[in-house]
Amino acid sequence: MLAESLGATAAARKRGISAKTLAKWIALARAGGVVSNGKRRPVSDLEAENVRLRMEHDFLKGSS
């Protein structure tokens, strides 16, 4: 785990989140809970976004 190798504060900084948030997530994960940001989206929305992002990636890769 990144927090174990770097330390929680450095790992949080590297991921762009607060150390307090990371500490909560670690405690929740260790207790067997599910870590979530509360922004759940339907799988179909995520699949559509993946298709769009792949198309954009392929387009940009081809134009470089």
Helices and strands as residue ranges (DSSP letters): H 2-6, H 8-15, H 19-30, H 43-63
